[in-house]
């Protein structure tokens, strides 16, 4: 398939062709279900302020005792705001682009750096970075607001 044909198919697929099924409905999820879905995936996007602008980074995560935990390397942009207790957001989703169904979860809360040696060791055991290089810092996001949506064709 040529590049032009690929773009044309993508535009058709995103501009209203629902395969004859119509658009999906968006249903808000209870907090517990949203967190359960988030715990079931390993990858998401962390959102924070960097140089007075929004910054988004793809990272892998775990949910540990209700908190989102990510790891970072020295010099990572997330470290300064996490060290000062800034508000972060975290988003993960699982979407079927063909069916246009799935879910999205967004968590907003305060981020902190994990410093206690026992907690650091626990997080290092549980969360293995997907990126190469030393990831010696751990950031924990405490959820204050959890918003989840399911995109469904069910009534």
OpenMM code with the backbone's topology and positions (N, CA, C; nanometers):
from openmm import Vec3, app, unit

residues = "UNK UNK UNK UNK UNK UNK UNK UNK UNK UNK UNK UNK UNK UNK UNK UNK UNK UNK UNK UNK UNK UNK UNK UNK UNK UNK UNK UNK UNK UNK UNK UNK UNK UNK UNK UNK UNK UNK UNK UNK UNK UNK UNK UNK UNK UNK UNK UNK UNK UNK UNK UNK UNK UNK UNK UNK UNK UNK UNK UNK UNK UNK UNK UNK UNK UNK UNK UNK UNK UNK UNK UNK UNK UNK UNK UNK UNK UNK UNK UNK UNK UNK UNK UNK UNK UNK UNK UNK UNK UNK UNK UNK UNK UNK UNK UNK UNK UNK UNK UNK UNK UNK UNK UNK UNK UNK UNK UNK UNK UNK UNK UNK UNK UNK UNK UNK UNK UNK UNK UNK UNK UNK UNK UNK UNK UNK UNK UNK UNK UNK UNK UNK UNK UNK UNK UNK UNK UNK UNK UNK UNK UNK UNK UNK UNK UNK UNK UNK UNK UNK UNK UNK UNK UNK UNK".split()
positions = [
    Vec3(0.0845, -0.1161, 0.0000),
    Vec3(0.0000, 0.0000, 0.0000),
    Vec3(0.0897, 0.1232, 0.0000),
    Vec3(0.0572, 0.2193, -0.0860),
    Vec3(0.1369, 0.3414, -0.0939),
    Vec3(0.1089, 0.4302, 0.0261),
    Vec3(0.1982, 0.5265, 0.0494),
    Vec3(0.1793, 0.6206, 0.1592),
    Vec3(0.0509, 0.7002, 0.1441),
    Vec3(0.0211, 0.7447, 0.0200),
    Vec3(-0.1010, 0.8214, -0.0042),
    Vec3(-0.2252, 0.7381, 0.0255),
    Vec3(-0.2226, 0.6114, -0.0151),
    Vec3(-0.3374, 0.5234, 0.0097),
    Vec3(-0.3558, 0.5006, 0.1597),
    Vec3(-0.2462, 0.4848, 0.2313),
    Vec3(-0.2531, 0.4656, 0.3757),
    Vec3(-0.3146, 0.5876, 0.4437),
    Vec3(-0.2726, 0.7074, 0.4030),
    Vec3(-0.3281, 0.8306, 0.4593),
    Vec3(-0.4757, 0.8409, 0.4257),
    Vec3(-0.5129, 0.8099, 0.3018),
    Vec3(-0.6527, 0.8173, 0.2595),
    Vec3(-0.7383, 0.7228, 0.3433),
    Vec3(-0.6913, 0.6007, 0.3675),
    Vec3(-0.7668, 0.5055, 0.4494),
    Vec3(-0.7795, 0.5554, 0.5924),
    Vec3(-0.6710, 0.6127, 0.6453),
    Vec3(-0.6756, 0.6643, 0.7822),
    Vec3(-0.7772, 0.7779, 0.7926),
    Vec3(-0.7766, 0.8694, 0.6953),
    Vec3(-0.8710, 0.9807, 0.6968),
    Vec3(-1.0133, 0.9290, 0.6873),
    Vec3(-1.0381, 0.8313, 0.6003),
    Vec3(-1.1725, 0.7739, 0.5894),
    Vec3(-1.2130, 0.7087, 0.7212),
    Vec3(-1.1207, 0.6395, 0.7827),
    Vec3(-1.1513, 0.5659, 0.9047),
    Vec3(-1.1759, 0.6591, 1.0224),
    Vec3(-1.1143, 0.7786, 1.0227),
    Vec3(-1.1300, 0.8688, 1.1360),
    Vec3(-1.2306, 0.9797, 1.1096),
    Vec3(-1.2851, 0.9866, 0.9883),
    Vec3(-1.3726, 1.0985, 0.9552),
    Vec3(-1.5204, 1.0632, 0.9555),
    Vec3(-1.5568, 0.9458, 1.0008),
    Vec3(-1.6986, 0.9174, 1.0088),
    Vec3(-1.7402, 0.7805, 0.9613),
    Vec3(-1.6537, 0.7052, 0.8954),
    Vec3(-1.6889, 0.5705, 0.8525),
    Vec3(-1.6788, 0.4773, 0.9723),
    Vec3(-1.7925, 0.4372, 1.0265),
    Vec3(-1.7965, 0.3525, 1.1458),
    Vec3(-1.8245, 0.2075, 1.1104),
    Vec3(-1.7980, 0.1705, 0.9879),
    Vec3(-1.8233, 0.0330, 0.9479),
    Vec3(-1.9715, -0.0001, 0.9522),
    Vec3(-2.0568, 0.1016, 0.9338),
    Vec3(-2.2008, 0.0783, 0.9332),
    Vec3(-2.2608, 0.0615, 1.0716),
    Vec3(-2.1839, 0.0816, 1.1777),
    Vec3(-2.2360, 0.0566, 1.3117),
    Vec3(-2.2718, 0.1821, 1.3893),
    Vec3(-2.2321, 0.2974, 1.3431),
    Vec3(-2.2582, 0.4191, 1.4180),
    Vec3(-2.1558, 0.4385, 1.5288),
    Vec3(-2.1548, 0.5571, 1.5863),
    Vec3(-2.0559, 0.5881, 1.6892),
    Vec3(-2.0836, 0.5145, 1.8204),
    Vec3(-1.9786, 0.4971, 1.8979),
    Vec3(-1.9915, 0.4337, 2.0297),
    Vec3(-2.0454, 0.5355, 2.1303),
    Vec3(-2.1011, 0.4838, 2.2401),
    Vec3(-2.1457, 0.5696, 2.3507),
    Vec3(-2.0323, 0.5826, 2.4517),
    Vec3(-2.0235, 0.6978, 2.5187),
    Vec3(-1.9241, 0.7193, 2.6226),
    Vec3(-1.9954, 0.7143, 2.7576),
    Vec3(-1.9514, 0.6209, 2.8437),
    Vec3(-2.0146, 0.5997, 2.9737),
    Vec3(-1.9108, 0.6239, 3.0823),
    Vec3(-1.9438, 0.7093, 3.1793),
    Vec3(-1.8506, 0.7350, 3.2896),
    Vec3(-1.8423, 0.6127, 3.3797),
    Vec3(-1.7211, 0.5827, 3.4265),
    Vec3(-1.6967, 0.4649, 3.5099),
    Vec3(-1.6859, 0.5026, 3.6570),
    Vec3(-1.7290, 0.4124, 3.7453),
    Vec3(-1.7036, 0.4336, 3.8882),
    Vec3(-1.5524, 0.4328, 3.9141),
    Vec3(-1.5101, 0.5019, 4.0176),
    Vec3(-1.3677, 0.5127, 4.0500),
    Vec3(-1.3010, 0.3767, 4.0638),
    Vec3(-1.3642, 0.2846, 4.1350),
    Vec3(-1.3032, 0.1526, 4.1577),
    Vec3(-1.2793, 0.0794, 4.0258),
    Vec3(-1.3747, 0.0866, 3.9335),
    Vec3(-1.3570, 0.0196, 3.8044),
    Vec3(-1.2484, 0.0878, 3.7218),
    Vec3(-1.2441, 0.2207, 3.7265),
    Vec3(-1.1408, 0.2935, 3.6529),
    Vec3(-1.0015, 0.2543, 3.7025),
    Vec3(-0.9838, 0.2453, 3.8340),
    Vec3(-0.8534, 0.2066, 3.8889),
    Vec3(-0.8203, 0.0610, 3.8568),
    Vec3(-0.9218, -0.0249, 3.8534),
    Vec3(-0.8988, -0.1652, 3.8170),
    Vec3(-0.8492, -0.1746, 3.6724),
    Vec3(-0.9103, -0.0984, 3.5831),
    Vec3(-0.8660, -0.0969, 3.4432),
    Vec3(-0.7233, -0.0430, 3.4318),
    Vec3(-0.6950, 0.0637, 3.5049),
    Vec3(-0.5607, 0.1214, 3.5030),
    Vec3(-0.4571, 0.0209, 3.5523),
    Vec3(-0.4925, -0.0549, 3.6543),
    Vec3(-0.4002, -0.1561, 3.7084),
    Vec3(-0.3763, -0.2692, 3.6088),
    Vec3(-0.4667, -0.2862, 3.5131),
    Vec3(-0.4565, -0.3958, 3.4172),
    Vec3(-0.3710, -0.3668, 3.2949),
    Vec3(-0.3209, -0.2446, 3.2830),
    Vec3(-0.2311, -0.2112, 3.1721),
    Vec3(-0.0979, -0.1638, 3.2290),
    Vec3(0.0054, -0.1732, 3.1495),
    Vec3(0.1390, -0.1411, 3.1996),
    Vec3(0.1915, -0.0065, 3.1499),
    Vec3(0.1231, 0.0554, 3.0593),
    Vec3(0.1766, 0.1715, 2.9902),
    Vec3(0.0761, 0.2855, 2.9923),
    Vec3(0.1237, 0.4086, 3.0075),
    Vec3(0.0376, 0.5259, 3.0033),
    Vec3(0.1192, 0.6504, 2.9764),
    Vec3(0.0604, 0.7660, 3.0079),
    Vec3(0.1257, 0.8935, 2.9857),
    Vec3(0.1183, 0.9767, 3.1129),
    Vec3(0.2328, 1.0260, 3.1577),
    Vec3(0.2371, 1.1132, 3.2742),
    Vec3(0.2383, 1.2574, 3.2230),
    Vec3(0.1601, 1.3430, 3.2883),
    Vec3(0.1460, 1.4825, 3.2475),
    Vec3(0.1863, 1.5699, 3.3660),
    Vec3(0.2741, 1.6656, 3.3401),
    Vec3(0.3238, 1.7525, 3.4465),
    Vec3(0.3650, 1.8854, 3.3848),
    Vec3(0.3996, 1.9805, 3.4692),
    Vec3(0.4429, 2.1109, 3.4212),
    Vec3(0.5953, 2.1138, 3.4130),
    Vec3(0.6454, 2.1571, 3.2977),
    Vec3(0.7896, 2.1675, 3.2766),
    Vec3(0.8169, 2.3002, 3.2070),
    Vec3(0.8951, 2.3853, 3.2688),
    Vec3(0.9245, 2.5185, 3.2165),
    Vec3(0.7952, 2.5949, 3.1871),
    Vec3(0.7018, 2.5859, 3.2807),
    Vec3(0.5726, 2.6561, 3.2769),
    Vec3(0.4797, 2.6096, 3.1648),
    Vec3(0.5096, 2.4946, 3.1052),
    Vec3(0.4249, 2.4404, 2.9993),
    Vec3(0.3889, 2.2960, 3.0307),
    Vec3(0.2767, 2.2474, 2.9769),
    Vec3(0.2430, 2.1062, 2.9974),
    Vec3(0.3436, 2.0161, 2.9259),
    Vec3(0.3824, 1.9099, 2.9925),
    Vec3(0.4725, 1.8102, 2.9340),
    Vec3(0.4073, 1.6737, 2.9486),
    Vec3(0.4210, 1.5908, 2.8483),
    Vec3(0.3626, 1.4564, 2.8483),
    Vec3(0.4733, 1.3581, 2.8134),
    Vec3(0.4844, 1.2522, 2.8933),
    Vec3(0.5857, 1.1498, 2.8672),
    Vec3(0.5210, 1.0119, 2.8742),
    Vec3(0.5497, 0.9249, 2.7785),
    Vec3(0.5023, 0.7863, 2.7886),
    Vec3(0.5898, 0.7109, 2.8889),
    Vec3(0.5267, 0.6385, 2.9795),
    Vec3(0.5998, 0.5619, 3.0812),
    Vec3(0.5222, 0.4354, 3.1151),
    Vec3(0.5933, 0.3373, 3.1686),
    Vec3(0.5220, 0.2227, 3.2241),
    Vec3(0.4986, 0.2499, 3.3721),
    Vec3(0.4005, 0.1820, 3.4287),
    Vec3(0.3595, 0.2105, 3.5658),
    Vec3(0.3112, 0.0841, 3.6346),
    Vec3(0.2940, 0.0954, 3.7642),
    Vec3(0.2175, -0.0017, 3.8417),
    Vec3(0.1248, 0.0773, 3.9321),
    Vec3(0.0209, 0.0115, 3.9782),
    Vec3(-0.0622, 0.0647, 4.0849),
    Vec3(-0.0206, -0.0087, 4.2106),
    Vec3(0.0209, 0.0648, 4.3120),
    Vec3(0.0668, 0.0058, 4.4370),
    Vec3(-0.0061, 0.0735, 4.5514),
    Vec3(-0.0898, -0.0025, 4.6194),
    Vec3(-0.1664, 0.0498, 4.7325),
    Vec3(-0.2451, 0.1750, 4.6928),
    Vec3(-0.3027, 0.1713, 4.5715),
    Vec3(-0.3857, 0.2815, 4.5247),
    Vec3(-0.3102, 0.3980, 4.4633),
    Vec3(-0.1775, 0.3923, 4.4593),
    Vec3(-0.0957, 0.4989, 4.4023),
    Vec3(-0.0364, 0.4539, 4.2687),
    Vec3(-0.0210, 0.5488, 4.1780),
    Vec3(0.0474, 0.5213, 4.0523),
    Vec3(0.1963, 0.5406, 4.0768),
    Vec3(0.2749, 0.4435, 4.0363),
    Vec3(0.4194, 0.4483, 4.0581),
    Vec3(0.4898, 0.4373, 3.9232),
    Vec3(0.5824, 0.5312, 3.8999),
    Vec3(0.6659, 0.5280, 3.7799),
    Vec3(0.8119, 0.5436, 3.8234),
    Vec3(0.9020, 0.5066, 3.7348),
    Vec3(1.0446, 0.5253, 3.7626),
    Vec3(1.1029, 0.6234, 3.6620),
    Vec3(1.2112, 0.6906, 3.7033),
    Vec3(1.2733, 0.7916, 3.6176),
    Vec3(1.4245, 0.7900, 3.6354),
    Vec3(1.4940, 0.8348, 3.5333),
    Vec3(1.6398, 0.8436, 3.5386),
    Vec3(1.6812, 0.9792, 3.5949),
    Vec3(1.8037, 0.9885, 3.6418),
    Vec3(1.8571, 1.1169, 3.6891),
    Vec3(1.8487, 1.2187, 3.5764),
    Vec3(1.8045, 1.3378, 3.6097),
    Vec3(1.7912, 1.4430, 3.5102),
    Vec3(1.6581, 1.4443, 3.4386),
    Vec3(1.5708, 1.3475, 3.4657),
    Vec3(1.4396, 1.3435, 3.3995),
    Vec3(1.3579, 1.4667, 3.4392),
    Vec3(1.2822, 1.5184, 3.3447),
    Vec3(1.2036, 1.6398, 3.3678),
    Vec3(1.0984, 1.6223, 3.4768),
    Vec3(1.0545, 1.5000, 3.5042),
    Vec3(0.9508, 1.4787, 3.6065),
    Vec3(1.0041, 1.4974, 3.7478),
    Vec3(1.1345, 1.4914, 3.7675),
    Vec3(1.1894, 1.4893, 3.9033),
    Vec3(1.1704, 1.6200, 3.9794),
    Vec3(1.1955, 1.7345, 3.9163),
    Vec3(1.1800, 1.8616, 3.9876),
    Vec3(1.0365, 1.8849, 4.0340),
    Vec3(0.9365, 1.8728, 3.9450),
    Vec3(0.7999, 1.8949, 3.9939),
    Vec3(0.7562, 1.7905, 4.0967),
    Vec3(0.7982, 1.6653, 4.0805),
    Vec3(0.7613, 1.5629, 4.1792),
    Vec3(0.8274, 1.5923, 4.3132),
    Vec3(0.9493, 1.6420, 4.3101),
    Vec3(1.0201, 1.6746, 4.4333),
    Vec3(0.9574, 1.7888, 4.5097),
    Vec3(0.8802, 1.8727, 4.4407),
    Vec3(0.8144, 1.9849, 4.5080),
    Vec3(0.6668, 1.9584, 4.5344),
    Vec3(0.6212, 1.8350, 4.5113),
    Vec3(0.4820, 1.7999, 4.5403),
    Vec3(0.3817, 1.8594, 4.4437),
    Vec3(0.4202, 1.8748, 4.3186),
    Vec3(0.3323, 1.9338, 4.2175),
    Vec3(0.2169, 1.8396, 4.1826),
    Vec3(0.1156, 1.8974, 4.1213),
    Vec3(0.0019, 1.8197, 4.0729),
    Vec3(0.0391, 1.7604, 3.9374),
    Vec3(0.0176, 1.6305, 3.9245),
    Vec3(0.0432, 1.5562, 3.8011),
    Vec3(-0.0892, 1.4984, 3.7528),
    Vec3(-0.0923, 1.4590, 3.6274),
    Vec3(-0.2018, 1.3772, 3.5745),
    Vec3(-0.1385, 1.2522, 3.5148),
    Vec3(-0.2172, 1.1465, 3.5109),
    Vec3(-0.1713, 1.0225, 3.4484),
    Vec3(-0.2872, 0.9682, 3.3676),
    Vec3(-0.2604, 0.9300, 3.2428),
    Vec3(-0.3660, 0.8795, 3.1554),
    Vec3(-0.3211, 0.7491, 3.0933),
    Vec3(-0.4131, 0.6553, 3.0902),
    Vec3(-0.3910, 0.5294, 3.0191),
    Vec3(-0.5220, 0.4911, 2.9525),
    Vec3(-0.5114, 0.4124, 2.8480),
    Vec3(-0.6322, 0.3714, 2.7773),
    Vec3(-0.6075, 0.2395, 2.7078),
    Vec3(-0.7156, 0.1844, 2.6613),
    Vec3(-0.7107, 0.0652, 2.5776),
    Vec3(-0.8238, 0.0821, 2.4770),
    Vec3(-0.7871, 0.1037, 2.3518),
    Vec3(-0.8858, 0.1372, 2.2500),
    Vec3(-0.8752, 0.0433, 2.1312),
    Vec3(-0.9906, 0.0088, 2.0764),
    Vec3(-0.9977, -0.0689, 1.9533),
    Vec3(-1.0373, 0.0293, 1.8436),
    Vec3(-0.9423, 0.0675, 1.7602),
    Vec3(-0.9688, 0.1690, 1.6583),
    Vec3(-1.0658, 0.1214, 1.5516),
    Vec3(-1.0726, -0.0075, 1.5280),
    Vec3(-1.1651, -0.0602, 1.4284),
    Vec3(-1.3077, -0.0548, 1.4807),
    Vec3(-1.3273, -0.1035, 1.5999),
    Vec3(-1.4592, -0.1089, 1.6626),
    Vec3(-1.4985, 0.0231, 1.7280),
    Vec3(-1.3965, 0.1057, 1.7573),
    Vec3(-1.4161, 0.2323, 1.8276),
    Vec3(-1.4768, 0.2108, 1.9653),
    Vec3(-1.4248, 0.1108, 2.0339),
    Vec3(-1.4658, 0.0832, 2.1710),
    Vec3(-1.3406, 0.0791, 2.2575),
    Vec3(-1.3603, 0.0772, 2.3872),
    Vec3(-1.2478, 0.0691, 2.4793),
    Vec3(-1.2731, 0.1537, 2.6014),
    Vec3(-1.1661, 0.2036, 2.6589),
    Vec3(-1.1777, 0.2844, 2.7799),
    Vec3(-1.0599, 0.3797, 2.7913),
    Vec3(-1.0771, 0.4819, 2.8748),
    Vec3(-0.9717, 0.5777, 2.9056),
    Vec3(-0.9857, 0.6164, 3.0521),
    Vec3(-0.8732, 0.6230, 3.1225),
    Vec3(-0.8726, 0.6622, 3.2638),
    Vec3(-0.7719, 0.7750, 3.2815),
    Vec3(-0.8145, 0.8795, 3.3515),
    Vec3(-0.7277, 0.9928, 3.3827),
    Vec3(-0.7279, 1.0121, 3.5336),
    Vec3(-0.6089, 1.0151, 3.5905),
    Vec3(-0.5925, 1.0352, 3.7343),
    Vec3(-0.5183, 1.1666, 3.7542),
    Vec3(-0.5675, 1.2481, 3.8455),
    Vec3(-0.5005, 1.3725, 3.8812),
    Vec3(-0.4700, 1.3686, 4.0297),
    Vec3(-0.3471, 1.4054, 4.0661),
    Vec3(-0.3104, 1.4048, 4.2070),
    Vec3(-0.1698, 1.4563, 4.2289),
    Vec3(-0.1325, 1.4595, 4.3542),
    Vec3(-0.0017, 1.5101, 4.3939),
    Vec3(0.1055, 1.4042, 4.3728),
    Vec3(0.2176, 1.4470, 4.3170),
    Vec3(0.3310, 1.3566, 4.2960),
    Vec3(0.4365, 1.3819, 4.4030),
    Vec3(0.5004, 1.2749, 4.4456),
    Vec3(0.6115, 1.2843, 4.5403),
    Vec3(0.7213, 1.1888, 4.4965),
    Vec3(0.8419, 1.2188, 4.5387),
    Vec3(0.9532, 1.1270, 4.5169),
    Vec3(0.9565, 1.0283, 4.6321),
    Vec3(0.9721, 0.9019, 4.6007),
    Vec3(0.9855, 0.7989, 4.7038),
    Vec3(1.1308, 0.8018, 4.7501),
    Vec3(1.1493, 0.8190, 4.8808),
    Vec3(1.2850, 0.8318, 4.9340),
    Vec3(1.3193, 0.7253, 5.0375),
    Vec3(1.2180, 0.6679, 5.1016),
    Vec3(1.2440, 0.5686, 5.2061),
    Vec3(1.3064, 0.4443, 5.1428),
    Vec3(1.4207, 0.3973, 5.1948),
    Vec3(1.4914, 0.2839, 5.1326),
    Vec3(1.4057, 0.1583, 5.1154),
    Vec3(1.3220, 0.1254, 5.2133),
    Vec3(1.2373, 0.0061, 5.2008),
    Vec3(1.1342, 0.0232, 5.0892),
    Vec3(1.0743, 0.1425, 5.0808),
    Vec3(0.9757, 0.1685, 4.9759),
    Vec3(1.0420, 0.1709, 4.8380),
    Vec3(1.1623, 0.2289, 4.8305),
    Vec3(1.2360, 0.2285, 4.7035),
    Vec3(1.2647, 0.0862, 4.6579),
    Vec3(1.3113, 0.0034, 4.7508),
    Vec3(1.3432, -0.1358, 4.7167),
    Vec3(1.2181, -0.2095, 4.6698),
    Vec3(1.1048, -0.1855, 4.7375),
    Vec3(0.9786, -0.2496, 4.6983),
    Vec3(0.9401, -0.2084, 4.5559),
    Vec3(0.9441, -0.0789, 4.5273),
    Vec3(0.9065, -0.0296, 4.3943),
    Vec3(1.0009, -0.0829, 4.2870),
    Vec3(1.1289, -0.0910, 4.3182),
    Vec3(1.2253, -0.1439, 4.2216),
    Vec3(1.2005, -0.2920, 4.1932),
    Vec3(1.1529, -0.3646, 4.2938),
    Vec3(1.1185, -0.5068, 4.2732),
    Vec3(0.9935, -0.5224, 4.1871),
    Vec3(0.8963, -0.4350, 4.2093),
    Vec3(0.7662, -0.4492, 4.1434),
    Vec3(0.7606, -0.3877, 4.0033),
    Vec3(0.8371, -0.2827, 3.9809),
    Vec3(0.8267, -0.2071, 3.8558),
    Vec3(0.9589, -0.2112, 3.7806),
    Vec3(0.9566, -0.2767, 3.6664),
    Vec3(1.0754, -0.2892, 3.5824),
    Vec3(1.0608, -0.1957, 3.4626),
    Vec3(1.1495, -0.0962, 3.4501),
    Vec3(1.1383, 0.0006, 3.3401),
    Vec3(1.1461, -0.0665, 3.2035),
    Vec3(1.0741, -0.0096, 3.1089),
    Vec3(1.0757, -0.0577, 2.9720),
    Vec3(1.1855, 0.0095, 2.8906),
    Vec3(1.2380, 0.1206, 2.9398),
    Vec3(1.3425, 0.1941, 2.8691),
    Vec3(1.4788, 0.1539, 2.9242),
    Vec3(1.5798, 0.1652, 2.8402),
    Vec3(1.7139, 0.1308, 2.8865),
    Vec3(1.7704, 0.2427, 2.9743),
    Vec3(1.8760, 0.2128, 3.0415),
    Vec3(1.9403, 0.3101, 3.1295),
    Vec3(1.8954, 0.2919, 3.2735),
    Vec3(1.9713, 0.3500, 3.3627),
    Vec3(1.9416, 0.3394, 3.5059),
    Vec3(1.8214, 0.4266, 3.5410),
    Vec3(1.7228, 0.3670, 3.6015),
    Vec3(1.6029, 0.4385, 3.6464),
    Vec3(1.6019, 0.4336, 3.7990),
    Vec3(1.6861, 0.5147, 3.8591),
    Vec3(1.7069, 0.5049, 4.0029),
    Vec3(1.6108, 0.5883, 4.0870),
    Vec3(1.5220, 0.6640, 4.0232),
    Vec3(1.4260, 0.7465, 4.0971),
    Vec3(1.2856, 0.6887, 4.0810),
    Vec3(1.2060, 0.7032, 4.1873),
    Vec3(1.0688, 0.6534, 4.1864),
    Vec3(0.9759, 0.7695, 4.2193),
    Vec3(0.8727, 0.7868, 4.1372),
    Vec3(0.7717, 0.8908, 4.1563),
    Vec3(0.6400, 0.8220, 4.1876),
    Vec3(0.5717, 0.8716, 4.2914),
    Vec3(0.4414, 0.8175, 4.3310),
    Vec3(0.3372, 0.9279, 4.3143),
    Vec3(0.2289, 0.8962, 4.2446),
    Vec3(0.1179, 0.9901, 4.2265),
    Vec3(0.0016, 0.9407, 4.3112),
    Vec3(-0.0427, 1.0263, 4.4039),
    Vec3(-0.1561, 0.9935, 4.4912),
    Vec3(-0.2832, 1.0465, 4.4265),
    Vec3(-0.3744, 0.9587, 4.3867),
    Vec3(-0.4947, 1.0031, 4.3157),
    Vec3(-0.5871, 1.0891, 4.4025),
    Vec3(-0.6183, 1.2074, 4.3532),
    Vec3(-0.7202, 1.2924, 4.4152),
    Vec3(-0.8477, 1.2903, 4.3319),
    Vec3(-0.8313, 1.2897, 4.2006),
    Vec3(-0.9451, 1.2847, 4.1080),
    Vec3(-0.9203, 1.1696, 4.0111),
    Vec3(-1.0178, 1.0809, 3.9995),
    Vec3(-1.0090, 0.9687, 3.9056),
    Vec3(-1.1288, 0.9783, 3.8123),
    Vec3(-1.1015, 0.9903, 3.6833),
    Vec3(-1.2070, 0.9994, 3.5834),
    Vec3(-1.1852, 0.8879, 3.4820),
    Vec3(-1.2872, 0.8071, 3.4627),
    Vec3(-1.2768, 0.6992, 3.3662),
    Vec3(-1.3979, 0.6955, 3.2758),
    Vec3(-1.3753, 0.6577, 3.1517),
    Vec3(-1.4837, 0.6451, 3.0547),
    Vec3(-1.4675, 0.5156, 2.9774),
    Vec3(-1.5798, 0.4512, 2.9518),
    Vec3(-1.5824, 0.3349, 2.8634),
    Vec3(-1.6529, 0.3783, 2.7354),
    Vec3(-1.5975, 0.3376, 2.6225),
    Vec3(-1.6572, 0.3639, 2.4919),
    Vec3(-1.7175, 0.2316, 2.4468),
    Vec3(-1.8494, 0.2276, 2.4394),
    Vec3(-1.9185, 0.1000, 2.4206),
    Vec3(-2.0277, 0.1111, 2.3159),
    Vec3(-2.0666, -0.0026, 2.2646),
    Vec3(-2.1807, -0.0106, 2.1731),
    Vec3(-2.3006, -0.0738, 2.2424),
    Vec3(-2.2818, -0.1146, 2.3679),
    Vec3(-2.3916, -0.1760, 2.4432),
    Vec3(-2.4884, -0.0692, 2.4910),
    Vec3(-2.6137, -0.1065, 2.5071),
    Vec3(-2.7154, -0.0113, 2.5545),
    Vec3(-2.7052, 0.0116, 2.7022),
] * unit.nanometer
topology = app.Topology()
chain = topology.addChain("A")
for resn in residues:
    res = topology.addResidue(resn, chain)
    for name in ("N", "CA", "C"):
        topology.addAtom(name, app.Element.getBySymbol(name[0]), res)
